[in-house]
Amino acid sequence: MPSCLSSVENEMMDNGFGSLIRRKRVDAATQARQKLATQQLARKLSLFDLTAIGVGATIGAGVYILVGTVAREHTGPSLTISFFIGGIAAALSAFCYAELACRCPSAGSAYHYSYVCIGEGVAWLIGWALILEYTLGGAAVARGIAPNLASFFGGMDKLSSILARQTIFGIVVDPGAAILVFIITALLCTGIKESSLAQAIITTINISALVFIVLAGAYLGCKTGWPGYEVSSGYFAFGANGLLAGSATVFFSYIGFDIVASTTEEVKNPQRDMPFGIGIALSICGILYMLVSAVIVGLVPYYALDPDTPISSAFAGYGMEWAVYIITIGTVNALCASLIGSIIPQPRILMAMARDGLLPSFFSDISKHTQVPVKGTIATGIFIAILAFFMDVSQLAGMVSVGTLLSFTIVALSILILRYVPPDELPFLPSDQQSNVNGQHLDAHGADLLERPLLEQNVAQGEGKSLFGVLPWYVLEFLWW
């Protein structure tokens, strides 16, 4: 009996906890086997589509509020430099995502990269952290629609009952937020190309509103002599510490390039377009952020900025109350673009986890007509809509930054592994050792790679048991008994 128990324990250690450090292969054999096993996502995205998705997901409504809050509390007139420093820090993370997207061109973003470079345990943690991040972020964005529409139409009482917030049994519900989530979910189910086109249109309107703010604000500033820069405390009102604290705050306004990385499997030429798409999107966002901040803190002294509506109040102070309508249109479009950016990556992360056996295969199904994970998209939309309808997730929105910090850290660690771990110890081949000739995957010597294993320790997709794939079902069974 003791020997029997010992063998069972050893088997559990090998098949269970051994999967914590099991890594996935992403060589040509992996891609060939996935194509044979499952229907693939449609490769329809171009460089323009990636840029539209990245800019739309990055420039949210936060820039319309952060300008006032950060300038009043941290930076003063030097807010533009804080945006520049935050953009440099974001660019370093973006470079990591861009390289890994080229080396590991598959859906899943940070989850996929950590599975390849570190192991299944960390990948499982990152996958759920990303899902939590995008879910809470999407619900928080959706609940911001009603207040902005109310400011546009002149008050919450002017909105239709189906859009305005209501109180039911002491709970403030937001039907407008849930309706918006359902509309965007239906849009994303039509196909990735259609989704990117809608994102491009919405992003264009948002950028146009920001350009209006810059041009109109520059005209007013040149006309009045930029009174915001003539404060007695000087340009660096809070010193170097305030400047760096402001940079840390505005850094999160650059988050969005990781969403571009989640669509790698749907890009026509990921090795070429992913780095350019991420870089161009981040550059556009950084330039717009710096221009808007330079104009607003120049029009109004930083201590007089409204922390809730700094841009609208700045123009209203110069007699341009009508500008609030243009700014509100930009804000609403920014919220819609951010919501699209929050929903797009979730079904693809769920699909990647289901392919690896960490979730039920239900989430890995891809529609034959639209070539997108429709089931995962619908499930994601329903869950976000429920949260947005019933819950005020503003108190939980801070957890979004925790998931972002964790994923960025793991991606940077994955790059270090690529740099310092010998290539023969990594579970994939470098891109220059692979080629695709007439649909046949060959290595550098021309040998067929179809028989190479998908995972280390000869564990292919669907073979073997993953600890994290079966653990939830064991817990449910235990609770049932």
N, C-alpha and C positions, 0 to 999 in steps of 0.2 A: 504493500500500500504506500509506504513512504516514497519508493522509487516512482510509483505511478503519479503521485502528486507532484513530485519533482519534475517529471517530464511535462506534465500539464502546465506547471508554472513556467518552465522554460519556453514552451510553445506560446504561452500568452505573452511572455516578454518579447519573443521574436516577432510575432504577428501583430501584437498590440502596441506596446510602447516602443518597439523598434520603428514603427511608422512615424514617430515624432521627428526623426532625422532623415527620413526617406525623402529623396529629392526626385523631381520629375525631369525627364529628358525633353528637350525641345529641338532635337536634331531633325533631319529630314525624315527619319523613320517615324517620328511622332506625328508629323504633319500628314504623312501618307496614311498612317493607320487611322488617324482621326477622320480623314476624308473618306476612308472606306467604311468606318463605323457609323458616322453621323453626317447628316447634311450640314453643310457649312454655311456661315453667314455670307451675305452678298458683298463682294468687293466692289463697291461703287463710289467710295469717298475719294475725292481729289484734294489737292492742297487747299483750294478755296473752301471746300466743305469743312476741312479740319480747322482752318482759321476762323470760320464763322462759328463753329461749335465752341472753340476755345475762347474767343472774345465774348460770345454770348453767355457762356457759363461763368466767366470771370467777372465781367462788369455787372455786378448786381446792384441792388438798391442801396447797398452799404455805402458806396461812395457819396451818395446824396446826404448821408448823415455823418459819416466819419470825418468829413472835412471840418464840421463844427466842433464835434466832440474832441478830437485829437488836438486841434489847434488851441482850444480853450484850456485843456488839462495838461498837455505835454509839450507842445512844440512852439506855439506862437506863430509868428510869420515864417518860421523855417520849416513849415509843413512840407513844402515841396522837396526839400532835401530828405526828409523822412521817407517820403514816397520813393525817392531814388534809391536810398539804402535798402528799403524793403524790397524793391524790385530786383536789386543785385542779389539779395539772399534768395528770392524766389527763382531767379535765373539759375542759380547753382543747383537747386533741386530740380528745375526743369531740365537741365542738362543730363542729370541722372536718369530721369524718366525717358528722355529722348534716346539715350544710348541703349537702355534696356528694351525699349520698344523696338529698336532695330535688331537687337540680338535675339530677342524672344518675341517675335511677332505673333502674338496670340491674345485672345480676349482675357480679361481678368485684372489688368493693371498691376497694382502692387501685390495683390494676392498671387498672381502668376509668377511675378519676379521672385518673391520670397520663397515660393515652392521650388523654383528651379535652383536658387542659389543657397538657401538656408535649410529648409526642410518643411515637412508637412505640418508640424505643430505650430510653427510661427505663421505659416500660410493660413491655417485655420483661424488663428487669432486675428490676423490682418483682414481676412475676408469678412468676418463678422463686424470688425471695427469699421470697415468701409461701409457696410450695409447700414450700420447704426448712424454713421456720419451723414450719408446721403438721405436716409429716411427722416431724421430729425431736421436736417437742413431744408429738405423739400417741404415738410409740414410747416416749418416756421415761415418759409417764403410764401407759401400759399395763403397763410393767415394774414399776410401783409397786404393782400390785394384790396380787401374791403376798406380799410382806412384811407388808402390812397384814392380809391374811387370816390369815397365820401368827400375828400378834400376837393376833388375835381368838380363834383356836382353840388357842392355847397352844404354838406352835412350828411350824417348817416340816415337821417329821416327822409332825405330826398332819394335814397336808393330804393329799388324794388325789394319787396320782402324776401325774394328768393336770393338776393345778393347781400342784403344787410345781415348783420349779426343779430341773433335772437336769443332770448333767455328761456330755456325749457327746464323746468324742475330745478331751478337754481344753477343750471349749467349754461354758460355762454357758448352757443354753437355758431358755426360759421358755414352756412350752406354754400355761399359763394366760393369759398376756398375748395370745398369738395367738388363742386361743379367744374372749376378750373382744372383740378387734377384729373378728373375723368376726361375732359376734352383733350388735354395734352396726352394722356395715356392712349386714347383712341388715335391721335395723330401719330404717335410713335409706333403703333401697331401697323400702320400702313406701309412702312418701309424706312430704311435708314436714309435713303436719298431724299425722300419727301420730308423727313424730319429735319435734315440738314438745310433744305430749302426754306422751310418755315423758320428755322433758327436764324438763317441769314437775313430774312426779311425783318424779323423782330429786332435783330441786332443792328441792322441798318438804321431803324427808327431810333433806337437808343443812342447810337453814335451821333446821329444828327442832332439829338437834343443836347448832347454834351458839346458838340461843336458850336451850337447856338450859345450855350453858356460861355464858352471861351471867347467867341467873337463879340457878343454883346457886352460881356464883362470887360474885355479889353478896351472896347470903345468907351465905356463909362469910366474905366480907370484912367485912360489917357485924358479924358475930359476933366476929371476931378483931381488928378495928380496923385492917385494911389494913396489915399489916406491911411490905409491899413499898414503900410510900411513905415509910417512916420511916428510910430509909438515910442514912448520914452524908454521902454525896456530893451529896445534894440531888436535886431533880427533874431538872435538866439535868446529868446525871452526866458527859457527854462534851462539854458546851458546844454552841455553835452549829454547829461543824463536824461533830460527831457527829450532831446532829439532822438536818442536811441530807444527810449521808451515808446515814443511815437512810431518809430520804425517797426518795433515789435508788434504794435497794434495794427498798423496798416498792412503788415505782411499778409494777413489773412484775406485782404481784399484782392490778392493776386491768385488765390486758390481757384483752379479751374483747368489748368493744363493737365492735371491728373485725369480729368474726364476725357480729354483728347486721347490719352494713352489707353483708355478702356476700349476704344474703337479700332485698335490696331488691326484686328482680324478683318475689318471691313474696308481697309484702305487698299487702293489699287496697287500702290508702290510704297509700302511702309518704310523700307530702308531709306528712300529718298524724301518722302513727304512728311513723315512724322517729325524729324528734327526741325524742318522748315516750318511746319504747321505750328508746333509748340513755340518756336522762337518768334515767329511773326505775331502770333496772338499775344504773347507776353509783351512784346515790344509795343504793340498798339495800345494795350491796356496801360502800360507804364507811362507812355507819352500823354495819353488822355488824363490819367490821374494827376500828373505833375502840372499840366496846363490848367486844369480845373482848380486845383488847390492854389496855384500861384495867383489866379484871378480872384478867387473868393477872399482869400486872406488879404489881398491888396485893396479890395473894395471896402471892407469893414474891418476895424480893429479886432484882433482875435478875441479879446475879452467881451466884445459886444455881439459876437456871433450867436445865433439861436442854436442850441444843441440839438434840437429836433428837426428843424427845417432851415438849415443855414443858408442854402442856396436861394430858396424862395424868398426868405426874409431879406436877404441881401439885395435882391432886385426890387422887392417891394419898398425898401428904404429909399430907392432912387425913383420912385413913382412908376415902376413897371410892374404893377400888380398883375397885368395880363400874362406876364412871363410864367406865372405859377402854373398855367394850363399846359404850356410846353414842357415844363419841368415835370409835371405830374404824368404827362404822357410818356416821357422818358422813363420815369420811375416804374410805371406799370409795365412797360415793355421790358425793362430790366428784370423785374420780378418774374415775368413769364419766361424770359430766356434763362434765368437761374433755375427755375423749376424744371424746364426741359433738361438742363444740365444735371439736375439732381436725379432725374428718373432714368436718363439714358444709360448710365453705367451699371445700375443695380441689376437689371436682368442679365447683363453680360457677365457680371461677377457670379451671380447665382448659377448661370449656365456653366461657367468654368469650374465652379465647385462641384456641380452635379456631374460633369464629365469625369472628374477625379474621384468620384465616389463619396464625397463629403456631404452631399445632399441627394434627395431622391431624384431619379432620372426625369421626373416630371419637368424640372426646371431646365433640362438640357434640350428639350424639344424645340425645333426650329420650324416655323411655318414654311410649307413648300411654295406658297404663293408670294409672300412678302420677304421671306428669307431673314426674318428677325425672330428672336425668342418671344413669341406672342404670349405664351402662357406665363412666363416669368414677368413680362411687362404688365400684364393684367393684374397678376398677384401683387406686384409692387405698387401699382396705381391704387388698388383697393385699400391696401394697408396705409399708404400715405393719406388717402382721402379720409379714412376713418380717424386718423390722428388729427388731421387738419380740421375736421368737423367738430370733434368733441373736446379736444384738449388744446390748452394754451401752452405750447411747447417752448415758449421763450425762456423759461427757467432751465430747460434741458438743452437749449441751443448751445450752451457752453461746452457740452460734451462733443460737439462737432469738432472743435479745435483739438480735443484730445485724440480723436481718431485721425485727424490730419497730421498731427505731430508724430504719432506712432507710425503711420504709413510712410511719411517722408523719411523718418529715421531708418526704417527697415530698407527702403529703396537705396539710401545712401550707403548702408552697410552692404547691400548686395553689390554695389559698384566696387566697394573695397575688396570684396571677395573676388570679383572679376580681375581686379588689378594684381592681387598678391597670391592668389591660389594658382598653382600650376594648371595649365589648360587641360592636361590629361586627367586631372582629378575632378573636373567639372562635368556635370551630366549633360553637356551638349557640345556640339561642334561649333567653332567660330564660323561666322558667316562666310569668310573667304575660303572655307573648306567644304562648302556645300554648293551644289548647282542643281538647276532644274532644267532638264533637257527633254522636251516633248512630253512633259508630264511625268517623267521618270526621275526619281530622287536618287542621285548618285553622290558618292563621296569624292574626295580629291583624287583617288586612284581609279574612279569609274566603277566601283563596286556598288551593287544594289544594297540599300539600307533598309529595305522593308522589313527585314527580320530582326532588326535591333530592338531591344526592349524599350518600353515606354517609360518605366520607372526603374530606379536602381533596385538591386536585389531581384531582378527578373520579375518584377511585378508589373504587368501590363494593365491598361485601363479595363476595369471591370473584373480583374483577377485579384485574389487576395482580399483581406478585409482591412479596412481602415479603422483605426481606433475612433477617430472623430466622426466617421460615417455611421458607426453602429452605436456609439455612446448615447446619443439622444434617445434612441429606441429602447436601450436598456433602462434608462432612467424612467421613461414613460411606462414601461412594463412593470418596474418596481413600484411606482406610484399607484398603478392599477391594482396590483395585488395588495 
